[in-house]
Amino acid sequence: MKAIVIEKQGGLDQINLVEVPLPEVKPDEILIKLTFAGINFVDIYERMGVYPIPLPFILGKEGVGTIINKGERVKQFSLGERVGFAYVTGGSYSEYIAINAEHAVALPPEVDDVIAASCLLQGLTSYFLTHDTFHLQPGHTALIHAAAGGVGLLTVQMAKLLGAKVIGTVSTARKLKLAEEAGADYLIRYDEKDFVKGVMHWTEGVGVDVVYDSVGATTFTRSFEVLKNRGTIVSFGQSSGVIPPIDLNSRLGNRTQQRGSFYVTRPVIRHYIDNQEALKFKTNALFNYIIQGKIRILVGNQYTLENCRQAHQDLENRLTLGKSILKII
């Protein structure tokens, strides 16, 4: 089978399409013939060496497809069934993947493969960020950095469903329009205006209850300046670079100021969705949002395995809108 294999961590030149053996199916696993795979920043982090991986390594955390084989202990799925998975160790940048059946979910007929591949990891991330990590409620105000990205657009929509007010940061007029259509109450072009000044002006000096930050180095430190007293920063990505160390006393305590005692968290999906019951509950909620029209999935660029390097380059350079996916067949 064809797969994107990383022999050494590094730049785009480490992305190579090669032939590898078909995976063997263990008793608790299912073998999936993939139709689409999701492209995520975590794939770039693993390829570049930000996160350690065992080498050689097939990239890809999420995908959708059809079960063509299964182990003898798998009872919950049938051959030919459409399934998706949101977060596995790796392997979805390929034609086939074998995964533990506990990591898969059945796809409803109302959700096609393209939408499923475009919503699973990012949709579940937005769900636990807004429902669990910091449970948004009416009266809350949230700042969402990169509000027009794949996770950003979904987080804006979920925040509005939960009754929160949303401020978003974006970099272009096109992205501003997308975040506005998603429901953001106020948007800041950070290439034109300082986001701290924009947030504090719109909130009349009060600040926000929570900052959702997937950008990292260029936004994290200054985000403390827009927090309410006892506010929270949810740091779940670092597209602009690694976040520098912080001093707990000066940053979180902020003892000499009226606003302080801040919280910071770095959530990881596998700690929030750590069993099949949680996976089913959250994916059902996500699919229901989509089927009922409460959440709109913006499908971005579709790439092939052959032009995977271009996919990574576009995502690294923030040239994408919505969710980028790999078309496998």
C-alpha positions as CSV (number, residue, x, y, z in Angstrom):
1,M,0.0,0.0,0.0
2,K,1.0,3.7,-0.4
3,A,1.8,5.7,2.6
4,I,3.6,8.9,3.7
5,V,6.5,7.7,5.7
6,I,8.9,9.9,7.8
7,E,12.4,8.4,8.1
8,K,13.8,11.5,9.8
9,Q,12.2,14.5,11.5
10,G,12.7,17.7,9.7
11,G,11.5,19.9,6.8
12,L,9.1,19.2,3.9
13,D,11.7,17.1,2.2
14,Q,11.1,14.4,4.8
15,I,7.6,13.8,3.4
16,N,7.9,10.8,1.1
17,L,5.3,8.6,-0.5
18,V,6.5,5.0,-0.5
19,E,5.1,1.4,-0.7
20,V,4.8,-0.3,2.7
21,P,3.2,-3.7,3.7
22,L,-0.5,-3.9,4.5
23,P,-1.0,-3.8,8.3
24,E,-1.6,-7.0,10.1
25,V,-4.9,-7.1,12.0
26,K,-4.7,-7.9,15.7
27,P,-7.6,-9.5,17.6
28,D,-8.9,-6.1,18.9
29,E,-8.3,-4.2,15.7
30,I,-10.2,-3.3,12.5
31,L,-8.6,-2.8,9.1
32,I,-9.9,0.3,7.3
33,K,-9.6,1.1,3.6
34,L,-9.3,4.9,3.9
35,T,-11.1,7.4,1.7
36,F,-10.0,10.6,3.4
37,A,-7.5,11.6,6.1
38,G,-7.5,14.8,8.1
39,I,-4.5,17.2,8.0
40,N,-3.7,18.8,11.3
41,F,-1.0,20.9,12.9
42,V,0.0,18.0,15.1
43,D,1.2,16.2,12.0
44,I,3.5,19.2,11.2
45,Y,4.8,19.2,14.8
46,E,5.6,15.5,14.6
47,R,7.2,15.8,11.2
48,M,9.4,18.8,12.3
49,G,10.5,17.2,15.6
50,V,8.5,19.4,18.0
51,Y,6.9,16.2,19.2
52,P,8.9,12.9,19.4
53,I,7.8,10.0,17.2
54,P,9.2,6.5,16.7
55,L,10.9,6.3,13.3
56,P,10.1,5.3,10.6
57,F,6.6,6.8,11.1
58,I,3.4,7.1,9.0
59,L,1.9,10.5,9.6
60,G,-1.8,11.1,10.3
61,K,-4.1,11.1,13.4
62,E,-7.6,11.0,11.9
63,G,-9.4,9.5,8.9
64,V,-12.5,7.8,7.6
65,G,-13.2,4.8,5.5
66,T,-14.7,1.3,5.3
67,I,-13.9,-1.8,7.4
68,I,-12.5,-4.5,5.2
69,N,-11.2,-6.9,7.9
70,K,-11.4,-7.2,11.7
71,G,-10.0,-9.2,14.6
72,E,-11.9,-12.0,16.2
73,R,-12.6,-10.0,19.4
74,V,-14.3,-7.1,17.5
75,K,-18.0,-7.4,17.9
76,Q,-19.3,-3.8,17.6
77,F,-18.5,-3.4,13.9
78,S,-19.3,-5.2,10.7
79,L,-17.4,-5.6,7.5
80,G,-18.3,-2.9,5.0
81,E,-19.3,-0.4,7.8
82,R,-18.3,3.2,7.4
83,V,-16.2,4.4,10.4
84,G,-14.1,7.3,11.4
85,F,-11.4,7.9,14.0
86,A,-10.4,11.1,15.6
87,Y,-7.0,10.5,17.3
88,V,-4.7,7.6,16.9
89,T,-0.9,7.3,17.3
90,G,-0.4,7.7,13.5
91,G,-0.9,6.0,10.2
92,S,-3.8,7.8,8.4
93,Y,-1.7,9.2,5.6
94,S,-2.0,5.9,3.9
95,E,-4.4,3.7,1.9
96,Y,-5.1,1.4,4.8
97,I,-4.8,1.5,8.5
98,A,-5.3,-1.0,11.4
99,I,-6.6,0.6,14.6
100,N,-8.0,-0.7,17.9
101,A,-11.8,-0.9,17.4
102,E,-12.3,1.2,20.6
103,H,-10.9,4.2,18.8
104,A,-13.4,4.1,15.9
105,V,-17.0,5.4,15.6
106,A,-19.7,4.5,13.2
107,L,-20.6,7.3,10.8
108,P,-24.3,8.2,10.4
109,P,-25.6,8.2,6.8
110,E,-26.3,11.9,7.0
111,V,-22.6,12.7,7.4
112,D,-20.6,11.8,4.3
113,D,-16.9,10.9,4.3
114,V,-15.7,14.4,3.4
115,I,-17.6,16.1,6.2
116,A,-16.6,13.4,8.7
117,A,-12.9,13.7,7.8
118,S,-13.2,17.5,8.1
119,C,-14.9,17.5,11.5
120,L,-13.7,14.7,13.8
121,L,-10.5,15.8,15.4
122,Q,-11.1,19.5,15.1
123,G,-14.8,19.2,16.0
124,L,-14.1,17.0,19.1
125,T,-11.4,19.4,20.1
126,S,-13.7,22.4,19.9
127,Y,-16.3,20.4,21.8
128,F,-14.2,19.6,24.8
129,L,-12.6,23.0,24.8
130,T,-15.9,24.7,25.1
131,H,-17.9,22.1,27.1
132,D,-15.2,20.7,29.4
133,T,-11.9,22.6,29.5
134,F,-13.7,25.9,30.2
135,H,-17.4,25.3,30.2
136,L,-18.8,28.3,28.5
137,Q,-22.2,29.6,29.6
138,P,-24.4,32.7,29.0
139,G,-22.6,35.8,30.3
140,H,-19.2,34.6,29.5
141,T,-17.0,36.3,27.0
142,A,-14.3,34.4,25.1
143,L,-11.4,35.5,22.9
144,I,-10.6,33.0,20.2
145,H,-7.3,33.4,18.4
146,A,-7.1,32.3,14.8
147,A,-10.9,32.4,14.7
148,A,-11.1,31.5,11.0
149,G,-9.0,28.3,11.2
150,G,-10.4,24.9,11.3
151,V,-10.7,24.7,15.1
152,G,-11.4,28.4,15.4
153,L,-14.5,28.4,13.2
154,L,-16.0,25.5,15.1
155,T,-15.1,27.0,18.5
156,V,-16.8,30.2,17.5
157,Q,-19.9,28.3,16.6
158,M,-20.0,26.2,19.7
159,A,-19.3,29.2,22.0
160,K,-22.3,30.9,20.5
161,L,-24.5,27.8,20.9
162,L,-23.6,27.9,24.6
163,G,-24.6,31.5,24.9
164,A,-21.2,33.2,25.2
165,K,-20.0,36.4,23.5
166,V,-17.1,35.9,21.2
167,I,-14.2,38.1,20.2
168,G,-12.0,36.6,17.4
169,T,-8.6,37.5,15.9
170,V,-8.0,37.0,12.2
171,S,-5.3,38.0,9.7
172,T,-7.2,38.8,6.5
173,A,-10.4,40.3,5.2
174,R,-11.5,36.9,3.9
175,K,-10.9,35.3,7.3
176,L,-12.8,38.1,9.0
177,K,-15.8,37.4,6.8
178,L,-15.7,33.7,7.6
179,A,-15.5,34.3,11.4
180,E,-18.3,36.8,11.1
181,E,-20.5,34.3,9.3
182,A,-19.7,31.8,12.1
183,G,-21.2,34.1,14.6
184,A,-18.4,36.1,16.2
185,D,-19.6,39.3,17.9
186,Y,-16.5,41.3,17.4
187,L,-13.4,40.7,15.2
188,I,-9.9,42.1,15.2
189,R,-7.5,42.1,12.3
190,Y,-4.3,41.6,14.2
191,D,-2.3,42.6,11.2
192,E,-3.9,46.1,11.4
193,K,-4.8,46.5,15.1
194,D,-3.3,45.5,18.5
195,F,-5.6,42.8,19.8
196,V,-5.1,43.8,23.4
197,K,-6.4,47.3,22.7
198,G,-9.2,45.9,20.6
199,V,-10.4,43.5,23.3
200,M,-10.2,46.0,26.2
201,H,-12.0,48.6,24.1
202,W,-14.8,46.3,23.2
203,T,-15.2,45.0,26.7
204,E,-15.0,48.5,28.2
205,G,-11.9,47.6,30.2
206,V,-13.4,44.4,31.7
207,G,-11.6,41.8,29.7
208,V,-12.6,38.2,28.9
209,D,-13.3,35.1,30.9
210,V,-11.3,32.8,28.7
211,V,-8.8,32.9,25.9
212,Y,-8.6,30.0,23.5
213,D,-5.1,30.1,22.0
214,S,-3.8,27.9,19.2
215,V,-1.2,30.3,18.0
216,G,1.3,30.2,20.8
217,A,4.5,32.3,20.7
218,T,3.0,35.5,19.2
219,T,-0.2,35.6,21.3
220,F,0.2,33.7,24.5
221,T,2.1,36.2,26.7
222,R,0.0,39.2,25.7
223,S,-3.3,37.3,26.2
224,F,-2.8,37.7,30.0
225,E,-3.4,41.4,29.5
226,V,-7.0,40.8,28.4
227,L,-8.1,38.3,31.1
228,K,-10.7,39.1,33.8
229,N,-9.8,38.5,37.4
230,R,-9.4,34.7,37.7
231,G,-9.6,34.3,34.0
232,T,-8.3,31.3,32.1
233,I,-6.0,30.8,29.1
234,V,-6.6,27.6,27.2
235,S,-3.4,27.0,25.2
236,F,-4.0,24.1,22.7
237,G,-1.5,24.9,19.9
238,Q,1.6,26.7,18.8
239,S,1.4,27.5,15.1
240,S,3.6,30.6,15.5
241,G,6.2,28.9,17.6
242,V,6.9,27.3,21.0
243,I,5.6,29.2,24.0
244,P,8.4,30.5,26.2
245,P,8.5,29.6,30.0
246,I,6.4,31.8,32.3
247,D,6.9,33.0,35.8
248,L,4.0,31.9,38.0
249,N,4.2,34.8,40.4
250,S,4.4,37.6,37.8
251,R,2.1,36.1,35.1
252,L,-0.5,34.1,37.0
253,G,-0.4,35.9,40.4
254,N,-0.1,39.4,39.0
255,R,-0.1,40.5,42.6
256,T,0.3,44.2,42.1
257,Q,-2.7,44.5,39.7
258,Q,-6.5,44.4,40.1
259,R,-6.8,41.5,37.8
260,G,-4.9,38.3,38.5
261,S,-5.0,34.8,40.0
262,F,-5.2,33.5,36.4
263,Y,-5.4,29.9,35.3
264,V,-3.5,28.3,32.4
265,T,-4.2,24.9,31.0
266,R,-2.7,22.8,28.1
267,P,-5.4,20.3,27.2
268,V,-4.8,17.2,25.2
269,I,-7.7,15.3,23.5
270,R,-6.7,11.8,24.8
271,H,-7.0,13.1,28.4
272,Y,-10.6,14.3,27.7
273,I,-11.7,11.4,25.5
274,D,-10.1,8.5,27.2
275,N,-12.6,5.7,26.7
276,Q,-15.1,4.6,24.1
277,E,-18.1,5.8,26.1
278,A,-16.7,9.4,26.1
279,L,-15.8,9.1,22.4
280,K,-19.3,8.0,21.4
281,F,-21.0,10.6,23.6
282,K,-19.0,13.5,22.1
283,T,-19.1,12.3,18.5
284,N,-22.9,11.8,18.7
285,A,-23.2,15.4,20.1
286,L,-21.0,16.7,17.3
287,F,-22.8,14.8,14.6
288,N,-26.2,16.0,15.9
289,Y,-25.0,19.6,15.8
290,I,-24.0,19.0,12.2
291,I,-27.1,17.1,11.1
292,Q,-29.4,19.7,12.8
293,G,-27.6,22.5,11.0
294,K,-26.3,24.1,14.2
295,I,-22.7,23.7,13.2
296,R,-21.4,24.3,9.7
297,I,-18.2,22.5,8.6
298,L,-16.0,24.5,6.2
299,V,-14.1,22.0,4.0
300,G,-11.0,23.6,2.8
301,N,-8.4,22.3,0.3
302,Q,-8.4,18.7,-0.7
303,Y,-5.0,17.2,-1.5
304,T,-3.7,13.8,-2.6
305,L,-1.0,11.7,-1.0
306,E,1.2,12.7,-4.0
307,N,1.0,16.5,-3.1
308,C,1.2,16.1,0.7
309,R,4.2,18.4,0.8
310,Q,2.1,21.2,-0.6
311,A,-0.6,20.5,2.0
312,H,1.9,20.9,4.9
313,Q,3.5,24.0,3.3
314,D,0.1,25.7,2.9
315,L,-0.9,24.9,6.5
316,E,2.4,26.0,7.9
317,N,2.1,29.3,6.0
318,R,-1.5,29.9,7.1
319,L,-2.8,29.8,3.5
320,T,-5.7,27.5,4.3
321,L,-9.3,28.2,5.3
322,G,-11.3,25.7,7.2
323,K,-10.2,22.1,7.2
324,S,-7.7,20.6,4.9
325,I,-8.0,16.9,4.0
326,L,-6.1,14.2,2.1
327,K,-8.2,12.4,-0.6
328,I,-6.9,8.8,-0.4
329,I,-8.9,7.2,-3.2
